[in-house]
Amino acid sequence: METQAIRFYYRGKVHEVTGEATTRTVLQYTREALHCTGTKEGCAEGDCGACTVVIGELADDGSVALRAVNACIQFLPTLDGRALFTVEDLRAPDGALHPVQQALVDCHASQCGFCTPGFVMSLWAMYVNRPEGTGCPTRREIDDVLSGNLCRCTGYRPIIDAAQQMFDLPHQAFDRAALAKQLQALRRDDTLSYEHNGQVFHAPRTLAELGRLRAAHPDARILAGSTDVGLWVTKQFRELKHLLYIGQVAELREISEDPNGLYIGAGALLNDAFDALVNHYPDLAELRQRFASFPIRNAGTLGGNVANGSPIGDSMPALIVLGTRIVLHRDGIMREMPLEDFYVAYQKNALDAGEFVQGIRVPLPRAAQRFRTYKLAKRFDQDISAVCAAFAIELDGETVRSARVAFGGMAATPKRGSAVEAALIGQPWRDATVRAAMAALPADYQPLSDMRATSAYRLAGAQNLLYRFFLETRLDAPLAAHEVNAFANV
């Protein structure tokens, strides 16, 4: 295979890269090859945010999208056709600090300074993405943007103060039009085929080409946001010989709606996918906020989370109870199935050789439907669930006409609770019915004990979440969110 150069825009010029491993991270290349060491390595797994950079790329409409991501788990070839911004880009030619940096200095928001470049880049992305004149973001918006940045010594108060005060300083404009011209010149119409020392990286531009490559190379590892696969390299030191990257396939980023439901392509970023879901299901707002961190949601995809099939993947319980169907593709041939049927065993799914996830179809809400999803974890932000629960019922008067119950963290796969559902259907939506369903839950789930929770805690937590769902949706005096949720005002 004739290899092509990786081309990306950084610090005012186009860089062309060959002779680098396909799994070399953006962080490693930036520090070791470009000698720009402002970006730091902390955890090498996308948790601490010391490595935060901003990626610029052309959106489908020709505009420029800027998003903060973790450089430590992004592979270098994924930069092809994009722009990279690090903390070195922010200082003006005359040495003046950017308003983001100046506010951090003025608020004494840096102590050891190790994490500061990551905070700077997360805040810079918020700064350039916020229209001028719209004022200071809310505290919740700031907390969400900084959810992927950890500070171990200064504390967050002065950093949050700086996030507010940076908008009071003289505005510094960002020239998106100039960047768009640079990226247009880098735009590739064909598939990127890159090879080094037996490692192969393909980045097709169309769904048809992705289907052809996948059918020809069924053993290739599909790569989306690197938020899981990246850790295979940085933590498990796996050798990945062939990567098939879907991040350049426009058809996979599709999010559309018709009378039958909401379609979300497998390449749609988590933040974009959740925006579409929350628009129809507002009760997903808290799960969206607590799903990983903002930089992870800027890189990871909902399709990747679904395809991965982790028993603690937070999206699947909610999608399952909403009746989501998964769309699978093999070289131009598509098939669908209920999402719960896609998971056959621990880390095993129903994909045939050469097949991949093209997208999901989520039904739109029905008037009689009552839906909630809940997450139990030790931290509010950026934590793995001990239990993730989702419930959806439809009532006919006070009788439960239909019920769908699903949990993550309770079994080897995300799984529906058939015994719980049977205890609910046909019964009045009353306390006694719910308690009978809670008693039936051990027939569906025998959870394990691990570092996140014991089996007993998971079982009791799952039962209590079902009762909380009842308290919020009962016909007689349902409880408001602030009465059952300690984080309701976060």
N, C-alpha and C positions, 0 to 999 in steps of 0.2 A: 504494500500500500504506500502510495506517495503521500508523505505527510505535508500538511499545510501549517503555516505559522499562526499562532494565537495573536490576535491584534486587539489592543485596548488603548484607551486614552488615559494618560496620567501625567499630571504636572506640566500641562501645556504641550505635550507631544504624544505621538502615537508610538507605542512600544510593540515590537514584533518579537515573539518568543518561540524558540524551538529548543530542543535538547533538554527539556525539563520533564520530570515524571508527571503523568496525568493526574496523580493524586497529591502532588505538591500543593500545599495550601496557599491561598492568597497571602496570609500572614507570613509564612515562611519566605515566600518570594519577595515580598515587600521589604522585609527586614534584611534578608541575607543577600539578595541579588541587587535590589535597588538601594540598599543601605539607608532606607528611611525607617528609622527605629523608634519614631514617636509612638507607633502602634505597638501595644504590649501583648505578651502572651501570659495569661493567667492560668486558666483551667484547661485550655485546649479541647473544650467540649461544648462551647456555646452557652455557658452559664454565667460567667462573671462579667462579660462585656468589656474587659480591658482591651480587646482586639477590635472594637467596633469601628467599622469604616462605612462609607456611604457609596453605594453603587448607583450610577446613572445609566438609564437605558431609554431607547425610544419606545414609547407606547404605540399601540396599534394605530392610533389616530395621528401619529407624528409628533406628539408632544413629548417632553422629557419627564420621566418619572425618577425621583430620587428617593432611595430607601436605605435606612441603616441596617446593616447585617453584621454577623460575626465572621470576621476574616479567618478565624482559626479553623473553621470547618468547611469553608468554601474552597473548592478545587480551582486551581489556576486556569484551566481551559474554559471554565464557565464565564470568565471575563471577556471572552471573545465578542467583539462588537459593542462593548460597554465602556463606561468610564469609571475610574476608581478615584475616590477622594479620601485622603487621610488627613490627619491633623496638620501635616506639613503644608497643606494647601491653604490654610485659613489665614495665615499672617500676610498682611499687605506687603508689597515690595519695599515700602519705606520702613518696615518693621512694626507698624501699628497692629495692634491686636484686633481680631474680629470682635464684634459686640458680645458674642457668646463667651469668648475667652476673657474679655475685659470684665464682664459681669462676674465671672467666677473669681477673678482676682479681687474685685471690689468687695465681694461678699465673703472673702477669706474661705472659699469653698474647696481649697486643696490643702492637704496636709502632707502625706508622703508623696502624693502626686502620681503614684503608679496607675491608678484607675482613671485619672483625670482625662487623658486623651480619649478614652472611650466615652466618658460623659460628654466631652466636648462634641464628639461626632454625633451622638444621639441628639443632643440639643441643637446642633447645627442643622441636622435634617429637619427637625421640627421648625426651626427658624426659617429656612428657605422654602419649606412647604406651606407656611402660613401666609396667606395674602396680606400684603402691607395694609395697615390701617384697621385691621380687625381686632386689635387690642391683645391683651395678655390671655394666654390659654388658661383654662380652669385648672385647679389643683388635680382633679382626676385625670385630665388630659396629660399633665406633666408626669404624674405618677405612672400612667400607662406607658408613655414614651421611655421612661427611665426604668421600667420593670426588668430590663435585661442588664442593667448596670449595677454592680455591687460595690459599695464603699465599705472598707473595713476599719477606717480610723476617724475620719472627719465627722461622719454622720450626715444625714440627708438634708437637714434643715437649711444650711447655707447653700447647698446645691440647688434646692428647690427655690430658695430666694433668688439665686442667680438666674434660674430659668424664667422667673417672672420679670426681673429687672433688665434682662438683656433686650427686651422689647421697648424699654424706655430710653435706651441709648440711640444715637443717630443711626438710622437704618442703613444697612449695607446691602445693595441689590445684588442679585445673582443673575448672570446673563444666560438664561436658558436657550435663547435663540442661537447664540454662538455655539453652545454645547450641542444643540440639535444638528447644526451643520457638520460638526466633527463626527457625530455618530452616524449621520447619513452617509458620510464618506466611508465609514467602516462597515456599513451594513452589508451583510453577506446574503446572496440569493441562493447559494447552494449549501450543501451539508458540509460542516467542518469535519474533516477527517484528520485526526492528529495521532501520531504514533511515536513512542519513545521506548526503546529497549524492550520491545514485546508488549508494552501496554498500549491499548487502543482507546481512543475517545472519539465517539461520533456524536455530533450535534445536528440532527436533521432540522429542516425549516418547515416541513409540511407533515401533515398526518399520514399522507400516503407513503412518504419516504420513511417515516418512523415505522409504519406497518411493514414495509419491505425489509428494513434492517432488522426488525425484531424477529420476523419469520426466518430470515437468513442466519441470525445469531441468537437462538433461543436461550443460550446460556449467558448472554451479556447481562450485566447488572444495570437495571434502569435507575437513573439518577434524576431526582427532581430538585429539591432544595438543599440537599446534603445535611439536613438536620439530624438524620439518623445514620446514613451511610458515612458521613464525615467522621463520626466517632469510631466506625469500624477501622478506620485508618489511624486516627490519632490516639486511640485508646487500646484497640485490639491488635493493631499492627498487621491488619490483613493485607494481602496482596490482591488487588483488584485488577485483573488483566484486561477486561473490556467493559467500558462504561458507555451506556447509551443515554445521552442527556436529552431530556424533554423540554428544557427551559426555553428553547427557541421556537417551539411549535405553537403558532398563534392559535390554531383551532383548539388546542388543549387549554387555553386560557379563557375560553368562552364561558360567559355567565349569561343565561337568557331565561326568559319566562314565557310560558304560554298557558292556556286554560288548564292544561293537565298538570302543571307544576313548574318547579324551578330546576333548570339544568345547570350543573356546575362542572366544568371540564377538569380533568385530572391535573392540569397544570396551573389552575387558578391558585394564587397565593392565599394563604390562610386568612390574612386580614381582609382581602377582597371577598373571599367566600363567606366569611362570617358576617361581613357587612350585608351581603345579600340575604343571608339566612335570618339575621336579626330584624331586617326590614319586615319580614313576614312573621317571625316568631320572636317577639321582644323578650320572651323569657329566656332566650339564649344569651342575653347581653352579659350576664355575670360569667357564664362559662367562657364566652369569648375573651373577656378581660383576664380570666385566670388560666387560659390555655397558653402554656409556655410563657414566652416573653415577647415584647414587641418586635425586637430584631429577628427572633425565630419565626414569628408569624409573617415577617417581611420576606422570608426566604423559603420556608416550608410551604407545602401545598396540602390542601384538604384531601386531594386524591392520593397523595403519598401516605397520609395518616391512615386513610381507609385501606389502601393496598398493603401497608405494613401489617395491619391486623394485630397490633399489640393488644394483649388482654387488658392493658391499662391505657389504651388510646382513648382520649376523652371525647372524641367526636362520635364514635360509633354507637354508644347507647342511645344518644338523642336521635341520631339518624335512623337507627333501627326502629324505634317506637314511632317515628313519623312515617314509617312505611317506605323508606328510601329503597330504590332499585339501583343496582350497579350496572354500568354499561361496559362490556368487555369487547376488545377489538383484536382481530387476528387477520392481518394482511387484507384489509378491506371488508372483512366479514364481521358483523357485530351480533352480539347476543346480550340479553339482560337476565338478571335474576334478582330476587329479594336480597338485600344486603346481608341479612342474617344467615342466608344459605351460602354465602361466599366463604365463610370461615368454617373449616372442617376439623381442625385440630390446632394445637399450639404451633403458631408460626407456619401453618399450612393453610392453603386456600384452594379455591376451585379453578384457578387459572390453568388452561391447557398450555402445552409447549408453544412458544411463539406468540402467546397472547399477552395483552397488557390492559390495564384499566384506562378507559377513555374518559369516563366521567360518571356522575351520579345524577339520578332524578329524584327530587324531593317533592312530594305532594304539597299543595298549598293548604293552609289551615281550613278546617271546616267549622261552621258556626257552633256546633255542639261539642267541639273538642276542647278538652282541658289538658294542658301540657305543661310539664315542668322538667327541669334537669338540675341535678345537684352534684357538687364535688366535695368530697371529704379529703383534706390534705393538711399537713402540719403548718404550711404557710399559705397566705392568701395568694401571693404572686409566685409564678415560676416554680411550681412544685408538682411532683408526680402524685397522682391520686392514690389514696388507699382504697377508696370506693368512688365510683362515678355512677350515678343513677339517673334513669330517665323514665317518666311515666306519661302515658296518654290514655285518657278514657273519653268515651262519649256516653252521655246520659239520655235516657228516654224518660222524661219526668224525673223521678229520683232513682230509677233503675239503671244500672250499668249495662248499657247495650253492647259496648266493646271495650276491651282493655288491652293495652300493650305495655309490657314492663321489660326493661333491659338494664343490665348492670355491667360495668367494667371493673376489673380488679377482683372479681369474685369467682372466676373460672379460668380455664386455659385460653378461652376466647371471649370476646364480647358476646353475651348470651341473653336470650329472652328467658323470662321466668314463666314457664307454662303452668306450673301448679299455682303460682300466685294469680295469674290471669284467670284460671278456672275458678278460683275462689271468689273472684270479683264479678265475673260476667253473670248477669241475670239476677244479681242481688241488689238490694237498696244501698245507695251510697251513704252508709251510716257507720258509726264507730264500730259496731259489732262486726260488720262485714270486713272492715279494714284490719281489725285485729285478727280475724280468721285468716286473712291473706298474709299477714305478718307471720302467723304460726306456720303457714304453708311454705314459707321461703326456704327453710332448710332442705325441703324436698328437691328444690331446684339447684341449690348452691352449697358446696362444701369448700369454702375458701381456705387458702393456705396462710400460714404465718410467715412473715418475712420482716425485713428491716423497717418497712413502712407501717405495718400493723399486724396484730395477731388475728388468727382466725375468728376468735370470739368477738373481737372488736369489729371486724368487718361485718360479721353476721348481725350483731346488734345495731351497727350503724346503718346497714341496709334496711333493716326493719324500721328503724326510727325515721329514715328518710321517706319511706312509704307513708308513715303516719303523718309526717310533716306535709307531704303532698295532700293528704286528706284534709288537714287543718286549713290549708290554703285554698282548697277548692270545694269544701263542704257547702251544702245548700243553706245551712243555717249558720249565720254569723261567721263567714270565712275570715281567717286572720290575715292582716296586711303584712307586707314584706318586712317592715320594721319590727313586727312582733315576733317573727320567727327566724330572722336572719341577722346575725351579729355584724355582718358586713354591709347591711342595707344602705348605710350612709357613707360608705367608703368611696 
